[in-house]
Every structure is written in C-alpha cells, then in structure tokens.
Amino acid sequence: MSRLLARIRSRIEARTATWARPRAPEVLPVRFNRRRIYVLPTGFGLFFAALLAAMLLGALNYNNNPALLLALLLAGAAHTGLFAAHLQLSGLSITAIGAEPVSAGKPLQLRVHARAEPGRERRGLRLACGEHRASLSLDQGSGEAVIELPTQCRGWLEPGRLRIWTTRPLGLVVAWGYVWPDAPLLVYPAPETHGPPLPEGGGDRAIARVHPSGDDVHHLRAYRRGDSRRAIAWKPSARRNELLVREYEQPMGADIDLDWSLLGHLPYEQRIRRLARWVDDAERGGRRYRLMLPGQPALGPAQGASHRHACLKALALLPEGGGHG
C-alpha cells in the first residue's frame, strides 16, 4: 500500500514538474519563496490522515471527548508540520553551481552551493539532478551538495532542473522546489586509449630547462635542504665559505605542433581523441606545444594548466558530426 501511495505521489510530482516554476533556465543566485515551493502528503502522511479521520469519526460517534481532543491535537500537530516543512525551503538561495571539467566517460562532480537566511535551523534537505541525489547540509547558513553525474559526450553538459526537497520535521508531507541554472558544464573529449607517441618537435627553436640530472652546468646556487651531495661544488664552496650546488641545463625538444590537418586519414572523432591524448602526453612530459585546428587561430606554443584547458576546450567544442574536413 505504501509503495502504491509513493508511486501515485511521484506521478503527481512528475505532472507538476511540467508547469512548475521555473519554466526556463535562470541566472543564479535564485531564492525560494512561497511561489516556488510545493507541498504534498507522503505515503505515511496519507496513512496518518486516514487514521486521524477514523479517530474523529469514532470519537464523534461514541461522543468520546478525550478521543476527540486527542484527534484534534494530532491534527494541529500535522498542520504545524506542514508549515514547518514549507519553512525549511522558504528563504533558501542557490547561489552557484560548478564542476571541474572531466573527460567524456568519467563521472563529473557537480557542486551546488546554497545559502539560507540566519535564525532558522534547516535539516534533512535533499537535492536531485535527474536520478542522482545528494544531501544538502547548511552549516552556519551556507553549504554545498556534491552530485556525481555520468558523462558520455564531449562539449557542454546541461544539468537541467535541480530539485530540492525535504520531509522534515514529521515526515507527513514533502516540500519541494526547482531551480534551473543557466550554467552549462564542460566535458573534455575522451583521449585515445592506445595511440602513437607525440610527433617530433618542429622548427629550430630548441629550448632548455634547468634540471638536476642534466648534462651542461648552468649556474651555481646556494645549497638547499634535500639537494644531492653529488651536486655540491666543493671548490667554489671552499672559496666562498658557503655550500654551493651545481644546476644543470637539460636540453628539451623543439615546440610540438599538434596539427589537425596532418590526421586526415583518421575518422573525425578519432582525430579529436588523438589530439586530446597528445595534449595530455605533452603536459606530462613538460613539453611546449601548439594546437592548430581548422578555422581557429593556433593555440600556443605554451604549456601549463591554463593552456591545457584552452586546448581541450577547443577540442570539446568542435562541431559534432564532422563539421570540419
């Protein structure tokens, strides 16, 4: 019976979702007011209402004043619980959402930040994005919920409407509301799992970086804790009366060109996946690289987190279905 009631309630909520506010994406922050909060009885609440009706009928039929008083007290408590559940959401604000980009196929951690008006304790808040749920805890008036969303395709991921609800304090009713953030999330292309190594660097702009295991002495510097004893320059140290350490210069290859046009023999999506893999390989190897895509200015040469993000974002937002040759 409880399952049937829960199924009926979920269908009612699904019907109300089509006309419930908001009806379009909205800019955050968003504050919940009485026009955005909806209340329905839970399965336990319907059972409690039926039991209360039976108590009232029995008390009136047998003219039992104590039973009538008890039924009225329980009805008053249920009515107060309805308003208390509504107040759990009233004044709540969803201030921002965000997520670190991930490669397609990996779960994306969606973080939802919320803030509430002070002076009211809020417990038992839950948040859902589709079928994925999380708890929303508010400590000292603010907090966040983390929902793990699956990803399948590169590009922008629209989280859709988020549902916030609670059954506190008595579990007799469920109060809920929606927020539809206009904040798409970026999903990088999935890198190729098995592919060729990085292409050779082009041009004659060979660069070098300081590395303790290099070949050519670059300069001397003061000793730091953790330096190898083999790197200590004993003679210069004796002349200066302080420990000096040799730093070496390790030659690196020239800048790497990751050129879309050189992968014309591969299918469209596989080109994107291979370039994504090469971007990650170049970052792991500490190499400077340049990404060249059709119809776009070249990115780089550079390296680092911001350059990697710019390159993977450009690959993720390429048109679907082979828009470029």
LINHU-V387413 format. One record per residue. N is the residue number from 1. PHI is phi in degrees with one decimal (none if undefined). NEAR is the number of other C-alpha atoms within 12 Angstrom. Layout:
BEGIN
N:PHI:NEAR ; N:PHI:NEAR
END
This chain:
BEGIN
1:none:11 ; 2:-65.3:15 ; 3:-65.7:12 ; 4:-64.0:15 ; 5:-64.3:19 ; 6:-64.6:22 ; 7:-67.9:15 ; 8:-64.1:19 ; 9:-63.9:24 ; 10:-64.9:19 ; 11:-68.2:15 ; 12:-62.8:20 ; 13:-64.1:26 ; 14:-65.3:15 ; 15:-66.5:12 ; 16:-68.3:22 ; 17:-63.4:25 ; 18:-72.2:15 ; 19:-115.9:15 ; 20:-72.9:23 ; 21:-76.6:26 ; 22:-84.5:27 ; 23:-106.1:18 ; 24:-154.6:17 ; 25:-56.9:21 ; 26:-134.6:23 ; 27:-82.6:18 ; 28:-82.3:21 ; 29:-80.3:23 ; 30:-127.0:31 ; 31:-110.8:29 ; 32:-82.3:34 ; 33:-124.8:23 ; 34:-65.7:21 ; 35:-79.5:18 ; 36:-109.3:31 ; 37:-109.7:34 ; 38:-122.3:35 ; 39:-133.6:34 ; 40:-140.0:32 ; 41:-70.4:34 ; 42:-82.2:33 ; 43:-60.9:25 ; 44:-65.6:25 ; 45:-65.1:30 ; 46:-66.0:25 ; 47:-63.3:21 ; 48:-63.3:25 ; 49:-64.9:25 ; 50:-65.1:17 ; 51:-63.6:17 ; 52:-66.0:26 ; 53:-64.2:21 ; 54:-64.9:17 ; 55:-64.0:27 ; 56:-64.1:26 ; 57:-63.9:19 ; 58:-65.3:19 ; 59:-65.7:20 ; 60:-70.5:18 ; 61:-67.8:13 ; 62:-99.1:13 ; 63:54.9:14 ; 64:-98.9:16 ; 65:-65.7:17 ; 66:-60.3:16 ; 67:-65.6:22 ; 68:-64.6:23 ; 69:-63.5:18 ; 70:-63.9:19 ; 71:-63.0:27 ; 72:-67.1:22 ; 73:-64.2:17 ; 74:-66.5:24 ; 75:-64.8:24 ; 76:-64.8:16 ; 77:-64.8:21 ; 78:-64.7:27 ; 79:-63.9:22 ; 80:-65.8:19 ; 81:-62.9:27 ; 82:-62.9:31 ; 83:-66.7:27 ; 84:-64.7:28 ; 85:-64.8:37 ; 86:-62.6:36 ; 87:-71.2:34 ; 88:-61.3:41 ; 89:-96.4:46 ; 90:-62.1:34 ; 91:87.2:27 ; 92:-76.5:39 ; 93:-123.5:32 ; 94:-93.6:39 ; 95:-90.6:28 ; 96:-166.0:28 ; 97:-131.2:33 ; 98:-172.0:28 ; 99:-160.9:27 ; 100:-73.0:21 ; 101:-60.6:31 ; 102:-130.3:33 ; 103:-74.3:33 ; 104:-56.9:28 ; 105:101.2:18 ; 106:-99.4:21 ; 107:-67.8:23 ; 108:-104.1:27 ; 109:-89.3:28 ; 110:-85.3:36 ; 111:-105.8:31 ; 112:-112.6:41 ; 113:-98.4:31 ; 114:-132.3:37 ; 115:-142.3:30 ; 116:-128.8:34 ; 117:-64.9:24 ; 118:-69.7:16 ; 119:92.4:12 ; 120:-137.9:19 ; 121:-79.6:25 ; 122:-122.8:34 ; 123:-130.1:24 ; 124:72.8:25 ; 125:-78.5:36 ; 126:-126.1:34 ; 127:-135.6:36 ; 128:-136.0:32 ; 129:-125.8:31 ; 130:67.8:20 ; 131:-93.9:16 ; 132:-101.5:22 ; 133:-126.9:24 ; 134:-159.0:28 ; 135:-86.9:26 ; 136:-116.7:34 ; 137:-105.6:27 ; 138:-116.6:29 ; 139:-104.5:20 ; 140:56.5:16 ; 141:89.6:23 ; 142:-147.0:23 ; 143:-179.6:25 ; 144:-149.5:30 ; 145:-121.8:34 ; 146:-117.7:28 ; 147:-114.5:29 ; 148:-92.2:26 ; 149:-108.7:31 ; 150:-74.8:24 ; 151:-125.2:27 ; 152:-126.8:20 ; 153:-119.0:26 ; 154:-71.7:34 ; 155:107.4:28 ; 156:-83.1:30 ; 157:-109.9:29 ; 158:-88.1:27 ; 159:-69.2:35 ; 160:77.5:26 ; 161:-79.7:28 ; 162:-99.8:36 ; 163:-109.9:39 ; 164:-115.5:40 ; 165:-148.8:40 ; 166:-155.0:40 ; 167:-114.7:34 ; 168:-72.0:32 ; 169:-95.7:26 ; 170:-108.7:26 ; 171:78.5:27 ; 172:-83.2:32 ; 173:-133.5:35 ; 174:-116.0:39 ; 175:-109.8:39 ; 176:-145.6:41 ; 177:-154.6:42 ; 178:-122.3:41 ; 179:-137.4:42 ; 180:-122.2:35 ; 181:-71.0:31 ; 182:-89.8:26 ; 183:-148.5:26 ; 184:-65.1:24 ; 185:-110.5:32 ; 186:-90.7:33 ; 187:-121.4:37 ; 188:-71.1:40 ; 189:-69.1:40 ; 190:-71.7:34 ; 191:-69.7:30 ; 192:-62.7:23 ; 193:-73.5:17 ; 194:-128.9:12 ; 195:-147.4:18 ; 196:-70.8:14 ; 197:-69.4:20 ; 198:-59.4:28 ; 199:-67.0:26 ; 200:-67.2:22 ; 201:-66.7:24 ; 202:-105.1:20 ; 203:80.0:12 ; 204:-112.7:12 ; 205:-93.4:16 ; 206:-64.1:18 ; 207:-121.2:20 ; 208:-138.5:22 ; 209:-136.6:23 ; 210:-74.7:20 ; 211:-150.0:20 ; 212:-65.4:25 ; 213:-105.9:19 ; 214:-76.6:19 ; 215:-107.1:17 ; 216:-103.2:18 ; 217:-67.0:22 ; 218:-97.7:20 ; 219:-167.2:20 ; 220:-107.3:26 ; 221:-141.9:22 ; 222:-69.2:20 ; 223:-67.1:22 ; 224:-122.7:17 ; 225:-57.8:11 ; 226:102.9:11 ; 227:-67.5:19 ; 228:-70.1:17 ; 229:-67.0:16 ; 230:-67.7:15 ; 231:-84.3:26 ; 232:-73.2:27 ; 233:-90.0:26 ; 234:-70.7:19 ; 235:-65.7:15 ; 236:-60.8:18 ; 237:-65.3:19 ; 238:-67.8:12 ; 239:-69.3:11 ; 240:-94.7:14 ; 241:64.6:13 ; 242:-154.3:18 ; 243:-73.8:24 ; 244:-120.3:27 ; 245:-120.4:28 ; 246:-78.7:32 ; 247:-114.1:28 ; 248:-106.7:22 ; 249:-107.8:20 ; 250:-104.8:19 ; 251:-67.1:21 ; 252:-114.2:24 ; 253:-70.2:25 ; 254:-68.8:25 ; 255:-56.3:28 ; 256:-94.1:37 ; 257:-100.4:31 ; 258:-99.8:39 ; 259:-105.3:32 ; 260:-58.3:33 ; 261:-66.9:20 ; 262:-83.5:18 ; 263:-111.7:23 ; 264:-63.7:18 ; 265:-80.8:12 ; 266:-98.7:18 ; 267:-60.0:17 ; 268:-57.0:23 ; 269:-68.1:31 ; 270:-68.9:25 ; 271:-60.1:32 ; 272:-62.2:43 ; 273:-67.0:32 ; 274:-68.0:34 ; 275:-63.5:46 ; 276:-63.2:39 ; 277:-65.1:32 ; 278:-64.7:39 ; 279:-60.1:48 ; 280:-65.8:34 ; 281:-64.3:27 ; 282:-65.3:36 ; 283:-66.3:26 ; 284:-64.1:17 ; 285:-85.8:18 ; 286:68.0:25 ; 287:-98.0:35 ; 288:-82.6:38 ; 289:-144.5:38 ; 290:-125.8:32 ; 291:-105.6:37 ; 292:-120.1:27 ; 293:-116.7:32 ; 294:-66.9:24 ; 295:75.3:14 ; 296:-134.4:16 ; 297:-66.6:14 ; 298:-64.2:21 ; 299:-102.6:29 ; 300:105.5:26 ; 301:-79.1:27 ; 302:-167.2:26 ; 303:-153.5:27 ; 304:118.2:21 ; 305:-63.0:18 ; 306:-67.6:14 ; 307:-68.2:25 ; 308:-60.8:34 ; 309:-62.1:29 ; 310:-63.0:26 ; 311:-69.5:40 ; 312:-67.4:39 ; 313:-65.3:32 ; 314:-61.8:33 ; 315:-68.3:43 ; 316:-65.2:34 ; 317:-96.8:26 ; 318:-62.8:30 ; 319:-58.5:20 ; 320:-74.8:17 ; 321:76.1:13 ; 322:76.5:16 ; 323:-67.4:14 ; 324:-116.4:20 ; 325:-86.8:20
END
